[in-house]
Amino acid sequence: MLRIFDIIFSFTVIMLTSPLMLLAAILVRTKLGSPIIFKQDRAGLNGEVFQIYKFRSMTDERDAAGNLLPDEKRLTRFGRSLRATSIDELPGFLNVLRGDMSVVGPRPQHASFLEFYSKRQMMRHFVKPGITGWAQVNGRNSIGWDDRFELDVWYVENKSFWLDMKIIFLTMVIVLRREGISAAGHATMPEFRGSQLTVPQND
């Protein structure tokens, strides 16, 4: 039943937003260049790695050594608008149609995070990752990694169809309000390198 819902919901969203996605693609190509779609390895169900699709929201600017500049240096005003409205996430519904993701579930994080999760945090991979999730409607990027992952595990332990419907409704409210777009002091989110409860973090 969940898979059928994911397919119907995602197909409907893609059809309804196709003009918006076409416009976004044109603007990304004009303002940021190619590629239009950002692809990155993320950890999914049971920790299996897949490529997530998003509209590109940052430049490819690098330093003299060839390393990418920090997010805040590469995130343009246009890119911020894409992220604030969550338009950059729309290609992710293709991941749902492919079966990599569900509409609702813990947000998929970079594959490199896998080696830093605690045993409890790994429970977030007991279900498919989602376009939106319990952590996204309870602070989104404004909360720390420990709290965020604990919310993900709570979702796994309490997952139900009606909880998913609640999360979808709350997501629409939060997107309209443009809440929790980034962490305090960061353009996006700091990298996760282990639980702050057990691993000392540099300031």
RORO-138082 format. One line per 10 residues: number of its first residue (from 0); their letters; for each residue x, y, z of C-alpha. Coordinates in Angstrom, 1 decimal, always signed. Layout:
N
NUM = a = X Y Z; ...;
This chain:
203
0 = mlrifdiifs = +0.0 +0.0 +0.0; +2.8 +2.4 +0.9; +4.6 +1.8 -2.4; +1.4 +2.5 -4.3; +0.8 +5.7 -2.4; +4.4 +6.8 -3.1; +4.0 +6.2 -6.8; +0.6 +8.0 -7.1; +1.6 +10.9 -4.9; +5.0 +11.5 -6.6;
10 = ftvimltspl = +3.6 +11.1 -10.1; +0.9 +13.7 -9.3; +3.4 +16.1 -7.8; +5.7 +15.8 -10.9; +2.8 +16.4 -13.3; +1.4 +19.4 -11.3; +4.8 +21.0 -10.9; +6.3 +20.2 -14.3; +5.9 +23.8 -15.6; +7.6 +25.1 -12.4;
20 = mllaailvrt = +10.4 +22.5 -12.7; +11.0 +23.5 -16.4; +11.3 +27.1 -15.4; +13.6 +26.2 -12.5; +15.8 +24.1 -14.9; +16.1 +27.1 -17.3; +17.0 +29.5 -14.5; +19.6 +27.1 -13.0; +21.2 +26.7 -16.4; +21.2 +30.5 -16.9;
30 = klgspiifkq = +22.4 +31.5 -13.5; +24.5 +28.6 -12.3; +25.4 +26.8 -15.5; +25.7 +23.0 -16.0; +24.8 +20.5 -14.6; +21.3 +21.5 -13.9; +20.7 +18.5 -11.6; +22.8 +18.0 -8.5; +23.6 +14.3 -7.9; +25.1 +12.9 -4.7;
40 = draglngevf = +25.6 +9.6 -3.0; +23.2 +9.2 -0.1; +22.6 +6.3 +2.3; +19.1 +4.7 +1.9; +17.3 +1.6 +3.2; +19.7 -0.7 +5.1; +22.5 +1.8 +4.4; +22.5 +1.0 +0.7; +23.9 +3.9 -1.3; +22.0 +5.6 -4.1;
50 = qiykfrsmtd = +22.2 +8.9 -6.0; +19.8 +11.6 -4.9; +18.5 +14.2 -7.5; +18.1 +17.9 -6.6; +18.2 +21.1 -8.6; +21.6 +22.6 -8.3; +21.7 +25.5 -5.9; +25.4 +26.2 -5.6; +28.3 +27.2 -7.8; +31.4 +25.1 -8.4;
60 = erdaagnllp = +33.8 +27.7 -7.2; +37.1 +26.3 -5.9; +40.2 +27.6 -4.1; +43.7 +27.6 -5.6; +44.2 +24.0 -4.6; +41.1 +22.9 -6.4; +39.0 +22.3 -3.3; +35.4 +23.4 -3.3; +34.8 +26.6 -1.4; +32.6 +26.5 +1.8;
70 = dekrltrfgr = +28.8 +26.4 +1.2; +28.3 +30.0 +2.2; +30.7 +31.1 -0.5; +29.0 +29.0 -3.2; +25.3 +29.5 -2.3; +24.0 +32.4 -4.4; +20.9 +34.5 -3.8; +19.1 +32.5 -6.4; +20.3 +29.3 -4.8; +19.0 +30.5 -1.4;
80 = slratsidel = +15.6 +31.1 -3.0; +15.5 +27.6 -4.5; +16.2 +26.1 -1.1; +13.9 +28.4 +0.8; +10.9 +27.4 -1.3; +12.1 +23.7 -1.5; +11.9 +23.9 -5.3; +15.4 +22.3 -5.3; +13.8 +19.1 -3.8; +11.3 +18.5 -6.6;
90 = pgflnvlrgd = +13.6 +16.2 -8.7; +13.7 +14.0 -5.6; +10.3 +12.7 -6.5; +12.0 +10.9 -9.3; +14.0 +9.0 -6.6; +10.6 +8.0 -5.1; +9.4 +6.7 -8.4; +12.6 +4.7 -8.8; +12.1 +3.2 -5.4; +15.1 +4.7 -3.8;
100 = msvvgprpqh = +13.0 +6.8 -1.4; +9.5 +7.3 +0.0; +7.5 +10.5 +0.2; +7.9 +10.3 +4.0; +10.9 +9.0 +5.9; +14.2 +10.1 +7.5; +16.0 +12.5 +5.1; +18.8 +10.7 +3.3; +22.2 +11.9 +4.4; +25.6 +11.7 +2.8;
110 = asflefyskr = +26.9 +8.2 +2.5; +30.1 +9.2 +4.4; +28.0 +9.7 +7.5; +27.4 +5.9 +7.8; +30.7 +5.3 +9.6; +29.9 +7.8 +12.3; +26.4 +6.7 +13.3; +25.8 +5.1 +16.7; +23.9 +1.8 +16.8; +20.7 +3.6 +17.6;
120 = qmmrhfvkpg = +21.2 +6.3 +14.9; +21.6 +3.5 +12.4; +18.0 +2.6 +13.0; +17.0 +5.5 +10.8; +18.0 +3.2 +7.9; +15.4 +0.5 +8.9; +13.0 +2.3 +6.5; +13.4 +4.1 +3.2; +14.5 +7.7 +3.4; +12.0 +10.4 +2.5;
130 = itgwaqvngr = +11.5 +13.7 +0.7; +10.2 +14.9 +4.1; +10.2 +13.4 +7.6; +9.4 +13.9 +11.3; +12.7 +15.8 +11.8; +11.8 +18.1 +9.0; +8.5 +19.2 +10.6; +10.2 +19.5 +14.0; +12.9 +22.0 +13.3; +14.3 +20.9 +9.9;
140 = nsigwddrfe = +17.9 +22.2 +9.7; +17.6 +24.5 +12.7; +18.2 +21.6 +15.1; +21.5 +19.7 +15.8; +22.3 +16.3 +14.4; +21.7 +14.4 +17.7; +18.2 +15.8 +18.0; +17.5 +15.3 +14.3; +18.6 +11.7 +14.3; +16.6 +11.0 +17.5;
150 = ldvwyvenks = +13.5 +12.3 +15.8; +14.3 +10.0 +12.8; +14.5 +7.0 +15.1; +11.2 +8.0 +16.8; +9.6 +8.0 +13.4; +10.9 +4.5 +12.7; +9.5 +3.3 +16.0; +6.1 +4.9 +15.5; +5.7 +4.8 +11.7; +2.1 +4.6 +10.5;
160 = fwldmkiifl = +0.1 +5.8 +7.5; -1.7 +8.5 +9.5; +1.6 +9.8 +10.9; +2.8 +10.1 +7.3; -0.3 +12.1 +6.4; +0.3 +14.4 +9.4; +3.9 +14.9 +8.3; +2.9 +15.7 +4.7; +0.4 +18.3 +5.9; +2.9 +19.9 +8.3;
170 = tmvivlrreg = +5.5 +20.0 +5.6; +3.3 +22.1 +3.4; +2.8 +24.5 +6.3; +6.5 +24.8 +7.0; +7.5 +25.2 +3.3; +5.0 +28.1 +3.0; +6.4 +29.6 +6.2; +10.0 +29.0 +5.0; +11.1 +27.7 +8.4; +14.3 +25.9 +9.5;
180 = isaaghatmp = +16.0 +26.3 +6.2; +19.6 +26.3 +7.6; +21.4 +25.7 +10.8; +22.4 +28.8 +12.9; +25.7 +30.2 +11.6; +25.7 +28.0 +8.5; +24.5 +28.4 +5.0; +23.2 +24.8 +5.1; +24.2 +22.2 +7.8; +27.6 +21.4 +9.3;
190 = efrgsqltvp = +29.0 +18.0 +8.5; +28.2 +15.2 +10.8; +31.3 +13.5 +12.3; +29.8 +11.6 +15.2; +27.4 +12.2 +18.1; +28.1 +15.4 +20.1; +27.1 +13.4 +23.1; +30.1 +11.1 +22.8; +32.6 +12.8 +20.5; +34.1 +16.1 +21.3;
200 = qnd = +33.5 +18.7 +18.6; +35.8 +21.5 +17.6; +34.4 +25.0 +17.8;
